Amino acid sequence: MKRKITTELVLEGLNCAQCGVKIEQQVLALAGITAVSVNIVNKTLILEGEDIENVPELIDKIRSIVKKVEPDVVVREKHITRSPQKVMVLMGLDCAHCAAKIEREIKNLPGVRAAS
């Protein structure tokens, strides 16, 4: 049976959509990767793969790709905590700048640890 993985990485400092596309394309070419999605607003890279032998080695390869495309971007693993979460759908929101402003303001609310 194939072992499926899903990993989310944070790309701190990534601001270029074109660079995000280049990163997606190069990561997708890695062995075992079945899907990649870079979100510029949330500064995240989500990848799915099957039969990946060594995940830390894969993450090192992704760091190398990101460094070649965007040398100043820092790649770190996203640590997900199992705390109560709320999901809200913002119907009609289609502006990345506005989404970033909303995210920033929500993160400043008391008791909020993270928002995206």
C-alpha positions as CSV (number, residue, x, y, z in Angstrom):
1,M,0.0,0.0,0.0
2,K,1.3,3.4,-0.9
3,R,2.0,5.8,2.0
4,K,0.4,9.2,1.3
5,I,1.8,12.4,2.9
6,T,0.5,15.9,3.1
7,T,2.9,18.6,4.3
8,E,2.5,22.3,4.8
9,L,5.5,24.6,4.8
10,V,5.6,28.4,5.5
11,L,7.5,30.5,3.0
12,E,8.3,33.6,5.0
13,G,9.1,36.6,2.8
14,L,7.6,35.2,-0.5
15,N,5.9,38.1,-2.2
16,C,6.3,37.3,-5.9
17,A,3.5,35.3,-7.6
18,Q,5.8,34.4,-10.5
19,C,8.4,33.0,-8.1
20,G,5.6,31.0,-6.5
21,V,4.7,29.4,-9.8
22,K,8.4,28.5,-10.4
23,I,8.6,26.9,-7.0
24,E,5.4,25.0,-7.6
25,Q,6.7,23.6,-11.0
26,Q,10.1,22.6,-9.6
27,V,8.7,20.9,-6.5
28,L,6.1,19.1,-8.5
29,A,9.0,17.6,-10.6
30,L,10.4,15.9,-7.5
31,A,10.0,12.1,-7.2
32,G,6.9,11.0,-5.4
33,I,5.1,14.5,-5.4
34,T,1.6,14.3,-6.7
35,A,0.3,17.9,-6.0
36,V,1.8,21.3,-5.0
37,S,0.0,24.5,-4.2
38,V,1.8,27.8,-3.3
39,N,-0.4,30.5,-1.7
40,I,1.2,33.9,-1.9
41,V,-1.3,35.6,0.5
42,N,-0.8,33.0,3.2
43,K,2.8,32.4,2.3
44,T,2.4,28.6,2.4
45,L,3.3,25.7,0.3
46,I,1.1,22.6,0.6
47,L,2.3,19.4,-1.0
48,E,1.0,15.9,-1.4
49,G,3.0,12.8,-2.3
50,E,3.1,9.0,-2.2
51,D,5.8,6.6,-1.3
52,I,8.1,9.3,0.0
53,E,11.0,7.5,1.8
54,N,12.5,10.4,3.7
55,V,10.4,13.4,4.3
56,P,13.2,15.5,6.0
57,E,15.3,15.0,2.9
58,L,12.4,16.0,0.7
59,I,12.0,19.2,2.7
60,D,15.7,19.9,2.4
61,K,15.3,19.6,-1.4
62,I,12.4,22.0,-1.3
63,R,14.4,24.5,0.7
64,S,17.1,24.3,-2.0
65,I,14.6,25.0,-4.7
66,V,13.2,28.0,-2.9
67,K,16.7,29.3,-2.2
68,K,17.5,29.2,-5.9
69,V,14.3,30.9,-6.9
70,E,14.1,33.4,-4.0
71,P,17.3,33.5,-1.8
72,D,15.7,35.7,0.9
73,V,12.7,33.4,1.6
74,V,12.8,31.3,4.7
75,V,11.2,27.9,4.6
76,R,9.9,26.3,7.8
77,E,7.6,23.5,8.7
78,K,4.1,24.6,9.8
79,H,3.3,23.1,13.2
80,I,-0.4,22.5,13.6
81,T,-1.8,22.5,17.1
82,R,-5.1,20.7,17.9
83,S,-6.8,23.6,19.6
84,P,-10.4,24.7,18.9
85,Q,-10.7,26.2,15.5
86,K,-13.3,28.3,13.7
87,V,-13.6,28.3,9.9
88,M,-15.4,31.3,8.3
89,V,-16.1,31.7,4.6
90,L,-15.8,35.2,3.3
91,M,-18.1,35.2,0.3
92,G,-17.2,37.6,-2.4
93,L,-13.7,38.3,-1.1
94,D,-11.5,38.4,-4.2
95,C,-8.8,40.9,-3.3
96,A,-5.5,39.4,-2.0
97,H,-4.6,42.8,-0.4
98,C,-7.9,43.0,1.4
99,A,-7.5,39.4,2.5
100,A,-4.1,40.1,4.0
101,K,-5.5,43.2,5.9
102,I,-8.3,41.1,7.3
103,E,-5.9,38.3,8.3
104,R,-3.6,40.8,10.0
105,E,-6.5,42.4,12.0
106,I,-7.9,39.1,13.1
107,K,-4.5,38.0,14.3
108,N,-4.5,41.0,16.6
109,L,-7.8,40.0,18.4
110,P,-7.5,38.8,21.9
111,G,-7.3,35.0,22.2
112,V,-6.5,34.5,18.5
113,R,-3.3,32.5,17.9
114,A,-3.4,32.2,14.2
115,A,-5.5,33.3,11.2
116,S,-5.2,32.6,7.5
